[in-house]
Amino acid sequence: MTHATPHIAAPPAGAALEGGAAPTVGRQLSVDFKQVLGGTARATLGAVGALLFLLTWEVGSHLYGQLQLFPPPSGVVVALWRLFGEQGFAWDVWASLRRILVSFGIAAVVALPLGLLMGAFPPLRAVGGPLVSACRYLPATAFVPLFLMWLGAGEEQKLALLTVGVVFFLLTLLIDNTLAVRTELIDTARTLGAGRRQILRTVVLPACMPAYVDTLRQMLAVGWTYLVVAEIVATTDGIGAMMMRAKRFVHVDEILAGIVTIGVMGLLLDGVFRLLHYRAFPWLHHAR
């Protein structure tokens, strides 16, 4: 007489072991949805990604063979040292940074109140929404000839171009941020006797502020994308002007140095906004 051997199913992968402890083998290399990474892990992975990119660039440049047209990162570092040490590049960086900050400040001053009001009140959104939506599709570079005729080739033309390149996208996102405020908050305030102005000031605006700061951080990057275009017309200072001078003499390493500088400046400003968001709204980060 034969006896059937009982089948014991293997525990599923990742199941808890006896005593409730989960297996730890390979946990450090796991990748999962909504995975929470510590600050050290994020910094390490970011450094690995940057090193891989630089290594690929260095090797690819030498394999290409024409270092003058495709300089490696080491050559770009040498060009940066030369630009800052011998050609006064720091003044060009400051000129570009000043234009970005001033133009973005103008765009924020215009878009923040309009975004709050248009997002909070549907009649205002109905009046201005179609125009804002249409303007989002207009390339800012198309305004260059008009700005040159209206404002000349001075600083005003550059600031106008950088402002137009940001303001309509920024306004659209701020309206969406305002629309995301929960209706229950407004209804509760209205039930407690608050008026429209009080609800706007004490309920809607505070509820929107975390999203507003994050939107400003994201849209600041758009201003940097128009910087070179704004600085190539009748400009003697700025990162874009330096890149145009380098183009005349086929100094590709200096052009790439300008691109790298824009990326680093943008990354630093992004970090400032992230720090501001963390300091102003710490409960949002502690909840993650």
VENWO-V925428 format. One record per pair of residues at least 6 apart in sequence whose C-alpha atoms are under 6 Angstrom apart, sorted by sequence separation. I is the first residue (numbers start at 1). J is the second residue. D is the distance in Angstrom with one decimal. If there is no record, write none. Layout:
I:J:D, I:J:D
//
This chain:
16:22:4.2, 83:89:5.3, 84:90:5.9, 118:124:5.1, 151:157:5.5, 235:241:6.0, 118:125:4.5, 232:240:5.9, 61:70:5.8, 231:240:5.0, 232:241:5.6, 147:157:5.5, 231:241:5.6, 61:72:5.3, 228:240:4.3, 243:255:4.9, 58:72:4.8, 58:73:6.0, 239:258:6.0, 140:165:5.0, 178:208:5.9, 136:168:5.5, 136:169:6.0, 103:159:5.3, 107:163:5.5, 115:171:5.4, 119:175:4.5, 217:273:5.7, 103:162:5.9, 115:174:4.9, 119:178:5.0, 103:163:5.0, 107:167:4.9, 111:171:4.8, 115:175:4.5, 119:179:5.3, 162:223:5.9, 116:178:6.0, 158:230:5.1, 96:238:4.9, 95:238:5.2, 92:237:5.2, 93:238:5.9, 92:238:3.9, 93:239:5.9, 92:239:5.4, 79:254:5.6, 76:253:5.1, 80:257:5.8, 76:257:5.5, 71:253:5.8, 69:252:5.9
//
